[in-house]
Amino acid sequence: MKLSAPTQIVFLISLVIAIVGILVALAIIPSLPVSAFWIVVTGYVVLALGCLLKRV
């Protein structure tokens, strides 16, 4: 399996998702119905897919 660097846009999307998850965990954004853990996991999955798939 060959890994590739994620594109800049994929990295920024995953970073924004992770930051939103952290803000939910700190109760700065309290109105989201999803757990902060799952938001951060989603950001990590986006980043992992960006590394595993070519041209993403």
mmCIF entry with sequence, helices, sheets and N, C-alpha, C, O atoms, coordinates in Angstrom:
data_MODEL
# 
_entry.id   MODEL 
# 
_entity.id                         1 
_entity.type                       polymer 
_entity.pdbx_number_of_molecules   1 
# 
_entity_poly.entity_id                      1 
_entity_poly.type                           'polypeptide(L)' 
_entity_poly.nstd_linkage                   no 
_entity_poly.nstd_monomer                   no 
_entity_poly.pdbx_seq_one_letter_code       MKLSAPTQIVFLISLVIAIVGILVALAIIPSLPVSAFWIVVTGYVVLALGCLLKRV 
_entity_poly.pdbx_seq_one_letter_code_can   MKLSAPTQIVFLISLVIAIVGILVALAIIPSLPVSAFWIVVTGYVVLALGCLLKRV 
_entity_poly.pdbx_strand_id                 A 
# 
loop_
_entity_poly_seq.entity_id 
_entity_poly_seq.num 
_entity_poly_seq.mon_id 
_entity_poly_seq.hetero 
1 1  MET n 
1 2  LYS n 
1 3  LEU n 
1 4  SER n 
1 5  ALA n 
1 6  PRO n 
1 7  THR n 
1 8  GLN n 
1 9  ILE n 
1 10 VAL n 
1 11 PHE n 
1 12 LEU n 
1 13 ILE n 
1 14 SER n 
1 15 LEU n 
1 16 VAL n 
1 17 ILE n 
1 18 ALA n 
1 19 ILE n 
1 20 VAL n 
1 21 GLY n 
1 22 ILE n 
1 23 LEU n 
1 24 VAL n 
1 25 ALA n 
1 26 LEU n 
1 27 ALA n 
1 28 ILE n 
1 29 ILE n 
1 30 PRO n 
1 31 SER n 
1 32 LEU n 
1 33 PRO n 
1 34 VAL n 
1 35 SER n 
1 36 ALA n 
1 37 PHE n 
1 38 TRP n 
1 39 ILE n 
1 40 VAL n 
1 41 VAL n 
1 42 THR n 
1 43 GLY n 
1 44 TYR n 
1 45 VAL n 
1 46 VAL n 
1 47 LEU n 
1 48 ALA n 
1 49 LEU n 
1 50 GLY n 
1 51 CYS n 
1 52 LEU n 
1 53 LEU n 
1 54 LYS n 
1 55 ARG n 
1 56 VAL n 
# 
_struct_asym.id          A 
_struct_asym.entity_id   1 
# 
loop_
_struct_conf.conf_type_id 
_struct_conf.id 
_struct_conf.pdbx_PDB_helix_id 
_struct_conf.beg_label_comp_id 
_struct_conf.beg_label_asym_id 
_struct_conf.beg_label_seq_id 
_struct_conf.pdbx_beg_PDB_ins_code 
_struct_conf.end_label_comp_id 
_struct_conf.end_label_asym_id 
_struct_conf.end_label_seq_id 
_struct_conf.pdbx_end_PDB_ins_code 
_struct_conf.beg_auth_comp_id 
_struct_conf.beg_auth_asym_id 
_struct_conf.beg_auth_seq_id 
_struct_conf.end_auth_comp_id 
_struct_conf.end_auth_asym_id 
_struct_conf.end_auth_seq_id 
_struct_conf.pdbx_PDB_helix_class 
_struct_conf.details 
_struct_conf.pdbx_PDB_helix_length 
HELX_P HELX_P1 AA1 GLN A 8  ? ALA A 25 ? GLN A 8  ALA A 25 1 ? 18 
HELX_P HELX_P2 AA2 ALA A 36 ? LEU A 52 ? ALA A 36 LEU A 52 1 ? 17 
# 
_struct_conf_type.id          HELX_P 
_struct_conf_type.criteria    ? 
_struct_conf_type.reference   ? 
# 
loop_
_atom_site.group_PDB 
_atom_site.id 
_atom_site.type_symbol 
_atom_site.label_atom_id 
_atom_site.label_alt_id 
_atom_site.label_comp_id 
_atom_site.label_asym_id 
_atom_site.label_entity_id 
_atom_site.label_seq_id 
_atom_site.pdbx_PDB_ins_code 
_atom_site.Cartn_x 
_atom_site.Cartn_y 
_atom_site.Cartn_z 
_atom_site.occupancy 
_atom_site.B_iso_or_equiv 
_atom_site.pdbx_formal_charge 
_atom_site.auth_seq_id 
_atom_site.auth_comp_id 
_atom_site.auth_asym_id 
_atom_site.auth_atom_id 
_atom_site.pdbx_PDB_model_num 
ATOM 1   N N  . MET A 1 1  ? 0.845   -1.169 0.000  1.00 0.00 ? 1  MET A N  1 
ATOM 2   C CA . MET A 1 1  ? 0.000   0.000  0.000  1.00 0.00 ? 1  MET A CA 1 
ATOM 3   C C  . MET A 1 1  ? 0.894   1.236  0.000  1.00 0.00 ? 1  MET A C  1 
ATOM 4   O O  . MET A 1 1  ? 1.779   1.383  0.843  1.00 0.00 ? 1  MET A O  1 
ATOM 5   N N  . LYS A 1 2  ? 0.646   2.110  -0.951 1.00 0.00 ? 2  LYS A N  1 
ATOM 6   C CA . LYS A 1 2  ? 1.400   3.356  -1.025 1.00 0.00 ? 2  LYS A CA 1 
ATOM 7   C C  . LYS A 1 2  ? 0.564   4.487  -0.456 1.00 0.00 ? 2  LYS A C  1 
ATOM 8   O O  . LYS A 1 2  ? -0.617  4.632  -0.772 1.00 0.00 ? 2  LYS A O  1 
ATOM 9   N N  . LEU A 1 3  ? 1.187   5.270  0.373  1.00 0.00 ? 3  LEU A N  1 
ATOM 10  C CA . LEU A 1 3  ? 0.525   6.434  0.936  1.00 0.00 ? 3  LEU A CA 1 
ATOM 11  C C  . LEU A 1 3  ? 0.980   7.673  0.180  1.00 0.00 ? 3  LEU A C  1 
ATOM 12  O O  . LEU A 1 3  ? 2.114   7.742  -0.296 1.00 0.00 ? 3  LEU A O  1 
ATOM 13  N N  . SER A 1 4  ? 0.096   8.637  0.075  1.00 0.00 ? 4  SER A N  1 
ATOM 14  C CA . SER A 1 4  ? 0.450   9.901  -0.547 1.00 0.00 ? 4  SER A CA 1 
ATOM 15  C C  . SER A 1 4  ? 0.030   11.029 0.387  1.00 0.00 ? 4  SER A C  1 
ATOM 16  O O  . SER A 1 4  ? -0.844  10.866 1.238  1.00 0.00 ? 4  SER A O  1 
ATOM 17  N N  . ALA A 1 5  ? 0.663   12.152 0.208  1.00 0.00 ? 5  ALA A N  1 
ATOM 18  C CA . ALA A 1 5  ? 0.308   13.306 1.030  1.00 0.00 ? 5  ALA A CA 1 
ATOM 19  C C  . ALA A 1 5  ? -1.074  13.804 0.632  1.00 0.00 ? 5  ALA A C  1 
ATOM 20  O O  . ALA A 1 5  ? -1.400  13.837 -0.554 1.00 0.00 ? 5  ALA A O  1 
ATOM 21  N N  . PRO A 1 6  ? -1.882  14.187 1.598  1.00 0.00 ? 6  PRO A N  1 
ATOM 22  C CA . PRO A 1 6  ? -3.200  14.712 1.245  1.00 0.00 ? 6  PRO A CA 1 
ATOM 23  C C  . PRO A 1 6  ? -3.065  16.079 0.581  1.00 0.00 ? 6  PRO A C  1 
ATOM 24  O O  . PRO A 1 6  ? -2.089  16.794 0.806  1.00 0.00 ? 6  PRO A O  1 
ATOM 25  N N  . THR A 1 7  ? -4.045  16.430 -0.231 1.00 0.00 ? 7  THR A N  1 
ATOM 26  C CA . THR A 1 7  ? -4.017  17.757 -0.827 1.00 0.00 ? 7  THR A CA 1 
ATOM 27  C C  . THR A 1 7  ? -4.249  18.795 0.267  1.00 0.00 ? 7  THR A C  1 
ATOM 28  O O  . THR A 1 7  ? -4.701  18.478 1.367  1.00 0.00 ? 7  THR A O  1 
ATOM 29  N N  . GLN A 1 8  ? -3.936  20.011 -0.057 1.00 0.00 ? 8  GLN A N  1 
ATOM 30  C CA . GLN A 1 8  ? -4.064  21.071 0.932  1.00 0.00 ? 8  GLN A CA 1 
ATOM 31  C C  . GLN A 1 8  ? -5.523  21.264 1.347  1.00 0.00 ? 8  GLN A C  1 
ATOM 32  O O  . GLN A 1 8  ? -5.803  21.534 2.514  1.00 0.00 ? 8  GLN A O  1 
ATOM 33  N N  . ILE A 1 9  ? -6.443  21.128 0.407  1.00 0.00 ? 9  ILE A N  1 
ATOM 34  C CA . ILE A 1 9  ? -7.859  21.330 0.733  1.00 0.00 ? 9  ILE A CA 1 
ATOM 35  C C  . ILE A 1 9  ? -8.375  20.228 1.658  1.00 0.00 ? 9  ILE A C  1 
ATOM 36  O O  . ILE A 1 9  ? -9.165  20.503 2.561  1.00 0.00 ? 9  ILE A O  1 
ATOM 37  N N  . VAL A 1 10 ? -7.938  18.980 1.442  1.00 0.00 ? 10 VAL A N  1 
ATOM 38  C CA . VAL A 1 10 ? -8.347  17.877 2.326  1.00 0.00 ? 10 VAL A CA 1 
ATOM 39  C C  . VAL A 1 10 ? -7.790  18.106 3.726  1.00 0.00 ? 10 VAL A C  1 
ATOM 40  O O  . VAL A 1 10 ? -8.483  17.879 4.717  1.00 0.00 ? 10 VAL A O  1 
ATOM 41  N N  . PHE A 1 11 ? -6.555  18.551 3.806  1.00 0.00 ? 11 PHE A N  1 
ATOM 42  C CA . PHE A 1 11 ? -5.960  18.831 5.106  1.00 0.00 ? 11 PHE A CA 1 
ATOM 43  C C  . PHE A 1 11 ? -6.719  19.940 5.826  1.00 0.00 ? 11 PHE A C  1 
ATOM 44  O O  . PHE A 1 11 ? -6.985  19.832 7.023  1.00 0.00 ? 11 PHE A O  1 
ATOM 45  N N  . LEU A 1 12 ? -7.069  20.999 5.111  1.00 0.00 ? 12 LEU A N  1 
ATOM 46  C CA . LEU A 1 12 ? -7.779  22.112 5.741  1.00 0.00 ? 12 LEU A CA 1 
ATOM 47  C C  . LEU A 1 12 ? -9.191  21.705 6.179  1.00 0.00 ? 12 LEU A C  1 
ATOM 48  O O  . LEU A 1 12 ? -9.663  22.137 7.230  1.00 0.00 ? 12 LEU A O  1 
ATOM 49  N N  . ILE A 1 13 ? -9.858  20.881 5.379  1.00 0.00 ? 13 ILE A N  1 
ATOM 50  C CA . ILE A 1 13 ? -11.195 20.402 5.761  1.00 0.00 ? 13 ILE A CA 1 
ATOM 51  C C  . ILE A 1 13 ? -11.115 19.571 7.037  1.00 0.00 ? 13 ILE A C  1 
ATOM 52  O O  . ILE A 1 13 ? -11.917 19.754 7.952  1.00 0.00 ? 13 ILE A O  1 
ATOM 53  N N  . SER A 1 14 ? -10.147 18.658 7.098  1.00 0.00 ? 14 SER A N  1 
ATOM 54  C CA . SER A 1 14 ? -10.013 17.829 8.297  1.00 0.00 ? 14 SER A CA 1 
ATOM 55  C C  . SER A 1 14 ? -9.622  18.673 9.512  1.00 0.00 ? 14 SER A C  1 
ATOM 56  O O  . SER A 1 14 ? -10.050 18.389 10.630 1.00 0.00 ? 14 SER A O  1 
ATOM 57  N N  . LEU A 1 15 ? -8.823  19.691 9.296  1.00 0.00 ? 15 LEU A N  1 
ATOM 58  C CA . LEU A 1 15 ? -8.429  20.580 10.390 1.00 0.00 ? 15 LEU A CA 1 
ATOM 59  C C  . LEU A 1 15 ? -9.634  21.351 10.930 1.00 0.00 ? 15 LEU A C  1 
ATOM 60  O O  . LEU A 1 15 ? -9.799  21.483 12.143 1.00 0.00 ? 15 LEU A O  1 
ATOM 61  N N  . VAL A 1 16 ? -10.465 21.853 10.038 1.00 0.00 ? 16 VAL A N  1 
ATOM 62  C CA . VAL A 1 16 ? -11.664 22.590 10.461 1.00 0.00 ? 16 VAL A CA 1 
ATOM 63  C C  . VAL A 1 16 ? -12.609 21.671 11.228 1.00 0.00 ? 16 VAL A C  1 
ATOM 64  O O  . VAL A 1 16 ? -13.166 22.068 12.251 1.00 0.00 ? 16 VAL A O  1 
ATOM 65  N N  . ILE A 1 17 ? -12.791 20.446 10.741 1.00 0.00 ? 17 ILE A N  1 
ATOM 66  C CA . ILE A 1 17 ? -13.667 19.489 11.441 1.00 0.00 ? 17 ILE A CA 1 
ATOM 67  C C  . ILE A 1 17 ? -13.120 19.194 12.836 1.00 0.00 ? 17 ILE A C  1 
ATOM 68  O O  . ILE A 1 17 ? -13.883 19.138 13.800 1.00 0.00 ? 17 ILE A O  1 
ATOM 69  N N  . ALA A 1 18 ? -11.809 19.006 12.949 1.00 0.00 ? 18 ALA A N  1 
ATOM 70  C CA . ALA A 1 18 ? -11.202 18.724 14.251 1.00 0.00 ? 18 ALA A CA 1 
ATOM 71  C C  . ALA A 1 18 ? -11.347 19.918 15.202 1.00 0.00 ? 18 ALA A C  1 
ATOM 72  O O  . ALA A 1 18 ? -11.616 19.737 16.390 1.00 0.00 ? 18 ALA A O  1 
ATOM 73  N N  . ILE A 1 19 ? -11.171 21.112 14.688 1.00 0.00 ? 19 ILE A N  1 
ATOM 74  C CA . ILE A 1 19 ? -11.308 22.310 15.527 1.00 0.00 ? 19 ILE A CA 1 
ATOM 75  C C  . ILE A 1 19 ? -12.752 22.454 16.011 1.00 0.00 ? 19 ILE A C  1 
ATOM 76  O O  . ILE A 1 19 ? -12.983 22.816 17.165 1.00 0.00 ? 19 ILE A O  1 
ATOM 77  N N  . VAL A 1 20 ? -13.718 22.175 15.145 1.00 0.00 ? 20 VAL A N  1 
ATOM 78  C CA . VAL A 1 20 ? -15.128 22.215 15.558 1.00 0.00 ? 20 VAL A CA 1 
ATOM 79  C C  . VAL A 1 20 ? -15.368 21.193 16.672 1.00 0.00 ? 20 VAL A C  1 
ATOM 80  O O  . VAL A 1 20 ? -16.065 21.486 17.643 1.00 0.00 ? 20 VAL A O  1 
ATOM 81  N N  . GLY A 1 21 ? -14.794 19.995 16.534 1.00 0.00 ? 21 GLY A N  1 
ATOM 82  C CA . GLY A 1 21 ? -14.939 18.982 17.577 1.00 0.00 ? 21 GLY A CA 1 
ATOM 83  C C  . GLY A 1 21 ? -14.357 19.429 18.908 1.00 0.00 ? 21 GLY A C  1 
ATOM 84  O O  . GLY A 1 21 ? -14.939 19.174 19.963 1.00 0.00 ? 21 GLY A O  1 
ATOM 85  N N  . ILE A 1 22 ? -13.223 20.085 18.862 1.00 0.00 ? 22 ILE A N  1 
ATOM 86  C CA . ILE A 1 22 ? -12.600 20.585 20.094 1.00 0.00 ? 22 ILE A CA 1 
ATOM 87  C C  . ILE A 1 22 ? -13.457 21.687 20.716 1.00 0.00 ? 22 ILE A C  1 
ATOM 88  O O  . ILE A 1 22 ? -13.613 21.745 21.936 1.00 0.00 ? 22 ILE A O  1 
ATOM 89  N N  . LEU A 1 23 ? -14.012 22.562 19.870 1.00 0.00 ? 23 LEU A N  1 
ATOM 90  C CA . LEU A 1 23 ? -14.868 23.631 20.393 1.00 0.00 ? 23 LEU A CA 1 
ATOM 91  C C  . LEU A 1 23 ? -16.149 23.072 21.009 1.00 0.00 ? 23 LEU A C  1 
ATOM 92  O O  . LEU A 1 23 ? -16.652 23.619 21.990 1.00 0.00 ? 23 LEU A O  1 
ATOM 93  N N  . VAL A 1 24 ? -16.677 21.993 20.445 1.00 0.00 ? 24 VAL A N  1 
ATOM 94  C CA . VAL A 1 24 ? -17.852 21.340 21.041 1.00 0.00 ? 24 VAL A CA 1 
ATOM 95  C C  . VAL A 1 24 ? -17.469 20.713 22.377 1.00 0.00 ? 24 VAL A C  1 
ATOM 96  O O  . VAL A 1 24 ? -18.241 20.785 23.333 1.00 0.00 ? 24 VAL A O  1 
ATOM 97  N N  . ALA A 1 25 ? -16.298 20.105 22.457 1.00 0.00 ? 25 ALA A N  1 
ATOM 98  C CA . ALA A 1 25 ? -15.848 19.484 23.706 1.00 0.00 ? 25 ALA A CA 1 
ATOM 99  C C  . ALA A 1 25 ? -15.665 20.526 24.814 1.00 0.00 ? 25 ALA A C  1 
ATOM 100 O O  . ALA A 1 25 ? -15.904 20.243 25.988 1.00 0.00 ? 25 ALA A O  1 
ATOM 101 N N  . LEU A 1 26 ? -15.243 21.718 24.431 1.00 0.00 ? 26 LEU A N  1 
ATOM 102 C CA . LEU A 1 26 ? -15.045 22.782 25.412 1.00 0.00 ? 26 LEU A CA 1 
ATOM 103 C C  . LEU A 1 26 ? -16.316 23.587 25.683 1.00 0.00 ? 26 LEU A C  1 
ATOM 104 O O  . LEU A 1 26 ? -16.282 24.570 26.422 1.00 0.00 ? 26 LEU A O  1 
ATOM 105 N N  . ALA A 1 27 ? -17.429 23.174 25.090 1.00 0.00 ? 27 ALA A N  1 
ATOM 106 C CA . ALA A 1 27 ? -18.747 23.804 25.251 1.00 0.00 ? 27 ALA A CA 1 
ATOM 107 C C  . ALA A 1 27 ? -18.782 25.229 24.716 1.00 0.00 ? 27 ALA A C  1 
ATOM 108 O O  . ALA A 1 27 ? -19.604 26.034 25.155 1.00 0.00 ? 27 ALA A O  1 
ATOM 109 N N  . ILE A 1 28 ? -17.908 25.548 23.783 1.00 0.00 ? 28 ILE A N  1 
ATOM 110 C CA . ILE A 1 28 ? -17.968 26.850 23.125 1.00 0.00 ? 28 ILE A CA 1 
ATOM 111 C C  . ILE A 1 28 ? -19.056 26.816 22.054 1.00 0.00 ? 28 ILE A C  1 
ATOM 112 O O  . ILE A 1 28 ? -19.705 27.829 21.792 1.00 0.00 ? 28 ILE A O  1 
ATOM 113 N N  . ILE A 1 29 ? -19.254 25.650 21.436 1.00 0.00 ? 29 ILE A N  1 
ATOM 114 C CA . ILE A 1 29 ? -20.364 25.424 20.504 1.00 0.00 ? 29 ILE A CA 1 
ATOM 115 C C  . ILE A 1 29 ? -21.233 24.332 21.138 1.00 0.00 ? 29 ILE A C  1 
ATOM 116 O O  . ILE A 1 29 ? -21.028 23.149 20.866 1.00 0.00 ? 29 ILE A O  1 
ATOM 117 N N  . PRO A 1 30 ? -22.189 24.710 21.968 1.00 0.00 ? 30 PRO A N  1 
ATOM 118 C CA . PRO A 1 30 ? -22.962 23.693 22.698 1.00 0.00 ? 30 PRO A CA 1 
ATOM 119 C C  . PRO A 1 30 ? -24.170 23.136 21.949 1.00 0.00 ? 30 PRO A C  1 
ATOM 120 O O  . PRO A 1 30 ? -24.805 22.202 22.437 1.00 0.00 ? 30 PRO A O  1 
ATOM 121 N N  . SER A 1 31 ? -24.505 23.677 20.785 1.00 0.00 ? 31 SER A N  1 
ATOM 122 C CA . SER A 1 31 ? -25.783 23.319 20.168 1.00 0.00 ? 31 SER A CA 1 
ATOM 123 C C  . SER A 1 31 ? -25.709 22.140 19.198 1.00 0.00 ? 31 SER A C  1 
ATOM 124 O O  . SER A 1 31 ? -26.740 21.762 18.642 1.00 0.00 ? 31 SER A O  1 
ATOM 125 N N  . LEU A 1 32 ? -24.553 21.550 18.973 1.00 0.00 ? 32 LEU A N  1 
ATOM 126 C CA . LEU A 1 32 ? -24.467 20.422 18.053 1.00 0.00 ? 32 LEU A CA 1 
ATOM 127 C C  . LEU A 1 32 ? -24.927 19.140 18.740 1.00 0.00 ? 32 LEU A C  1 
ATOM 128 O O  . LEU A 1 32 ? -24.520 18.861 19.867 1.00 0.00 ? 32 LEU A O  1 
ATOM 129 N N  . PRO A 1 33 ? -25.773 18.361 18.068 1.00 0.00 ? 33 PRO A N  1 
ATOM 130 C CA . PRO A 1 33 ? -26.304 17.143 18.693 1.00 0.00 ? 33 PRO A CA 1 
ATOM 131 C C  . PRO A 1 33 ? -25.356 15.953 18.620 1.00 0.00 ? 33 PRO A C  1 
ATOM 132 O O  . PRO A 1 33 ? -25.676 14.883 19.139 1.00 0.00 ? 33 PRO A O  1 
ATOM 133 N N  . VAL A 1 34 ? -24.217 16.112 17.997 1.00 0.00 ? 34 VAL A N  1 
ATOM 134 C CA . VAL A 1 34 ? -23.260 15.017 17.828 1.00 0.00 ? 34 VAL A CA 1 
ATOM 135 C C  . VAL A 1 34 ? -22.169 15.149 18.886 1.00 0.00 ? 34 VAL A C  1 
ATOM 136 O O  . VAL A 1 34 ? -21.762 16.256 19.236 1.00 0.00 ? 34 VAL A O  1 
ATOM 137 N N  . SER A 1 35 ? -21.705 14.017 19.387 1.00 0.00 ? 35 SER A N  1 
ATOM 138 C CA . SER A 1 35 ? -20.640 14.016 20.380 1.00 0.00 ? 35 SER A CA 1 
ATOM 139 C C  . SER A 1 35 ? -19.350 14.580 19.793 1.00 0.00 ? 35 SER A C  1 
ATOM 140 O O  . SER A 1 35 ? -19.050 14.369 18.618 1.00 0.00 ? 35 SER A O  1 
ATOM 141 N N  . ALA A 1 36 ? -18.603 15.288 20.607 1.00 0.00 ? 36 ALA A N  1 
ATOM 142 C CA . ALA A 1 36 ? -17.344 15.877 20.158 1.00 0.00 ? 36 ALA A CA 1 
ATOM 143 C C  . ALA A 1 36 ? -16.368 14.800 19.709 1.00 0.00 ? 36 ALA A C  1 
ATOM 144 O O  . ALA A 1 36 ? -15.588 15.018 18.782 1.00 0.00 ? 36 ALA A O  1 
ATOM 145 N N  . PHE A 1 37 ? -16.405 13.651 20.351 1.00 0.00 ? 37 PHE A N  1 
ATOM 146 C CA . PHE A 1 37 ? -15.526 12.551 19.979 1.00 0.00 ? 37 PHE A CA 1 
ATOM 147 C C  . PHE A 1 37 ? -15.744 12.154 18.526 1.00 0.00 ? 37 PHE A C  1 
ATOM 148 O O  . PHE A 1 37 ? -14.781 11.978 17.780 1.00 0.00 ? 37 PHE A O  1 
ATOM 149 N N  . TRP A 1 38 ? -17.000 12.012 18.119 1.00 0.00 ? 38 TRP A N  1 
ATOM 150 C CA . TRP A 1 38 ? -17.301 11.578 16.753 1.00 0.00 ? 38 TRP A CA 1 
ATOM 151 C C  . TRP A 1 38 ? -16.973 12.645 15.729 1.00 0.00 ? 38 TRP A C  1 
ATOM 152 O O  . TRP A 1 38 ? -16.652 12.321 14.586 1.00 0.00 ? 38 TRP A O  1 
ATOM 153 N N  . ILE A 1 39 ? -17.046 13.891 16.105 1.00 0.00 ? 39 ILE A N  1 
ATOM 154 C CA . ILE A 1 39 ? -16.657 14.965 15.195 1.00 0.00 ? 39 ILE A CA 1 
ATOM 155 C C  . ILE A 1 39 ? -15.160 14.907 14.929 1.00 0.00 ? 39 ILE A C  1 
ATOM 156 O O  . ILE A 1 39 ? -14.725 15.025 13.784 1.00 0.00 ? 39 ILE A O  1 
ATOM 157 N N  . VAL A 1 40 ? -14.372 14.726 15.983 1.00 0.00 ? 40 VAL A N  1 
ATOM 158 C CA . VAL A 1 40 ? -12.921 14.643 15.823 1.00 0.00 ? 40 VAL A CA 1 
ATOM 159 C C  . VAL A 1 40 ? -12.539 13.377 15.055 1.00 0.00 ? 40 VAL A C  1 
ATOM 160 O O  . VAL A 1 40 ? -11.622 13.410 14.234 1.00 0.00 ? 40 VAL A O  1 
ATOM 161 N N  . VAL A 1 41 ? -13.222 12.272 15.308 1.00 0.00 ? 41 VAL A N  1 
ATOM 162 C CA . VAL A 1 41 ? -12.958 11.031 14.561 1.00 0.00 ? 41 VAL A CA 1 
ATOM 163 C C  . VAL A 1 41 ? -13.252 11.239 13.078 1.00 0.00 ? 41 VAL A C  1 
ATOM 164 O O  . VAL A 1 41 ? -12.509 10.753 12.225 1.00 0.00 ? 41 VAL A O  1 
ATOM 165 N N  . THR A 1 42 ? -14.318 11.951 12.769 1.00 0.00 ? 42 THR A N  1 
ATOM 166 C CA . THR A 1 42 ? -14.643 12.243 11.375 1.00 0.00 ? 42 THR A CA 1 
ATOM 167 C C  . THR A 1 42 ? -13.531 13.047 10.704 1.00 0.00 ? 42 THR A C  1 
ATOM 168 O O  . THR A 1 42 ? -13.179 12.783 9.555  1.00 0.00 ? 42 THR A O  1 
ATOM 169 N N  . GLY A 1 43 ? -12.990 14.011 11.408 1.00 0.00 ? 43 GLY A N  1 
ATOM 170 C CA . GLY A 1 43 ? -11.866 14.781 10.865 1.00 0.00 ? 43 GLY A CA 1 
ATOM 171 C C  . GLY A 1 43 ? -10.657 13.907 10.600 1.00 0.00 ? 43 GLY A C  1 
ATOM 172 O O  . GLY A 1 43 ? -9.971  14.075 9.591  1.00 0.00 ? 43 GLY A O  1 
ATOM 173 N N  . TYR A 1 44 ? -10.394 12.977 11.501 1.00 0.00 ? 44 TYR A N  1 
ATOM 174 C CA . TYR A 1 44 ? -9.260  12.063 11.308 1.00 0.00 ? 44 TYR A CA 1 
ATOM 175 C C  . TYR A 1 44 ? -9.508  11.128 10.130 1.00 0.00 ? 44 TYR A C  1 
ATOM 176 O O  . TYR A 1 44 ? -8.587  10.849 9.362  1.00 0.00 ? 44 TYR A O  1 
ATOM 177 N N  . VAL A 1 45 ? -10.722 10.647 9.979  1.00 0.00 ? 45 VAL A N  1 
ATOM 178 C CA . VAL A 1 45 ? -11.049 9.757  8.861  1.00 0.00 ? 45 VAL A CA 1 
ATOM 179 C C  . VAL A 1 45 ? -10.891 10.494 7.532  1.00 0.00 ? 45 VAL A C  1 
ATOM 180 O O  . VAL A 1 45 ? -10.385 9.921  6.567  1.00 0.00 ? 45 VAL A O  1 
ATOM 181 N N  . VAL A 1 46 ? -11.313 11.742 7.471  1.00 0.00 ? 46 VAL A N  1 
ATOM 182 C CA . VAL A 1 46 ? -11.133 12.535 6.253  1.00 0.00 ? 46 VAL A CA 1 
ATOM 183 C C  . VAL A 1 46 ? -9.650  12.662 5.922  1.00 0.00 ? 46 VAL A C  1 
ATOM 184 O O  . VAL A 1 46 ? -9.252  12.523 4.765  1.00 0.00 ? 46 VAL A O  1 
ATOM 185 N N  . LEU A 1 47 ? -8.842  12.924 6.930  1.00 0.00 ? 47 LEU A N  1 
ATOM 186 C CA . LEU A 1 47 ? -7.399  13.042 6.712  1.00 0.00 ? 47 LEU A CA 1 
ATOM 187 C C  . LEU A 1 47 ? -6.791  11.709 6.291  1.00 0.00 ? 47 LEU A C  1 
ATOM 188 O O  . LEU A 1 47 ? -5.937  11.675 5.405  1.00 0.00 ? 47 LEU A O  1 
ATOM 189 N N  . ALA A 1 48 ? -7.218  10.615 6.912  1.00 0.00 ? 48 ALA A N  1 
ATOM 190 C CA . ALA A 1 48 ? -6.697  9.296  6.552  1.00 0.00 ? 48 ALA A CA 1 
ATOM 191 C C  . ALA A 1 48 ? -7.074  8.929  5.122  1.00 0.00 ? 48 ALA A C  1 
ATOM 192 O O  . ALA A 1 48 ? -6.252  8.379  4.388  1.00 0.00 ? 48 ALA A O  1 
ATOM 193 N N  . LEU A 1 49 ? -8.299  9.224  4.720  1.00 0.00 ? 49 LEU A N  1 
ATOM 194 C CA . LEU A 1 49 ? -8.713  8.950  3.350  1.00 0.00 ? 49 LEU A CA 1 
ATOM 195 C C  . LEU A 1 49 ? -7.913  9.786  2.353  1.00 0.00 ? 49 LEU A C  1 
ATOM 196 O O  . LEU A 1 49 ? -7.602  9.329  1.253  1.00 0.00 ? 49 LEU A O  1 
ATOM 197 N N  . GLY A 1 50 ? -7.590  11.000 2.746  1.00 0.00 ? 50 GLY A N  1 
ATOM 198 C CA . GLY A 1 50 ? -6.757  11.843 1.892  1.00 0.00 ? 50 GLY A CA 1 
ATOM 199 C C  . GLY A 1 50 ? -5.367  11.294 1.707  1.00 0.00 ? 50 GLY A C  1 
ATOM 200 O O  . GLY A 1 50 ? -4.740  11.538 0.676  1.00 0.00 ? 50 GLY A O  1 
ATOM 201 N N  . CYS A 1 51 ? -4.865  10.554 2.686  1.00 0.00 ? 51 CYS A N  1 
ATOM 202 C CA . CYS A 1 51 ? -3.544  9.917  2.567  1.00 0.00 ? 51 CYS A CA 1 
ATOM 203 C C  . CYS A 1 51 ? -3.611  8.599  1.826  1.00 0.00 ? 51 CYS A C  1 
ATOM 204 O O  . CYS A 1 51 ? -2.658  8.234  1.139  1.00 0.00 ? 51 CYS A O  1 
ATOM 205 N N  . LEU A 1 52 ? -4.706  7.881  1.946  1.00 0.00 ? 52 LEU A N  1 
ATOM 206 C CA . LEU A 1 52 ? -4.812  6.547  1.338  1.00 0.00 ? 52 LEU A CA 1 
ATOM 207 C C  . LEU A 1 52 ? -5.232  6.570  -0.126 1.00 0.00 ? 52 LEU A C  1 
ATOM 208 O O  . LEU A 1 52 ? -4.802  5.724  -0.910 1.00 0.00 ? 52 LEU A O  1 
ATOM 209 N N  . LEU A 1 53 ? -6.060  7.524  -0.493 1.00 0.00 ? 53 LEU A N  1 
ATOM 210 C CA . LEU A 1 53 ? -6.574  7.565  -1.852 1.00 0.00 ? 53 LEU A CA 1 
ATOM 211 C C  . LEU A 1 53 ? -5.792  8.569  -2.690 1.00 0.00 ? 53 LEU A C  1 
ATOM 212 O O  . LEU A 1 53 ? -5.432  9.648  -2.219 1.00 0.00 ? 53 LEU A O  1 
ATOM 213 N N  . LYS A 1 54 ? -5.541  8.198  -3.922 1.00 0.00 ? 54 LYS A N  1 
ATOM 214 C CA . LYS A 1 54 ? -4.830  9.112  -4.809 1.00 0.00 ? 54 LYS A CA 1 
ATOM 215 C C  . LYS A 1 54 ? -5.776  10.173 -5.337 1.00 0.00 ? 54 LYS A C  1 
ATOM 216 O O  . LYS A 1 54 ? -6.958  9.912  -5.560 1.00 0.00 ? 54 LYS A O  1 
ATOM 217 N N  . ARG A 1 55 ? -5.258  11.352 -5.532 1.00 0.00 ? 55 ARG A N  1 
ATOM 218 C CA . ARG A 1 55 ? -5.976  12.483 -6.107 1.00 0.00 ? 55 ARG A CA 1 
ATOM 219 C C  . ARG A 1 55 ? -7.222  12.866 -5.337 1.00 0.00 ? 55 ARG A C  1 
ATOM 220 O O  . ARG A 1 55 ? -8.248  13.201 -5.929 1.00 0.00 ? 55 ARG A O  1 
ATOM 221 N N  . VAL A 1 56 ? -7.135  12.819 -4.031 1.00 0.00 ? 56 VAL A N  1 
ATOM 222 C CA . VAL A 1 56 ? -8.270  13.263 -3.203 1.00 0.00 ? 56 VAL A CA 1 
ATOM 223 C C  . VAL A 1 56 ? -7.863  14.514 -2.476 1.00 0.00 ? 56 VAL A C  1 
ATOM 224 O O  . VAL A 1 56 ? -8.655  15.072 -1.718 1.00 0.00 ? 56 VAL A O  1 
# 
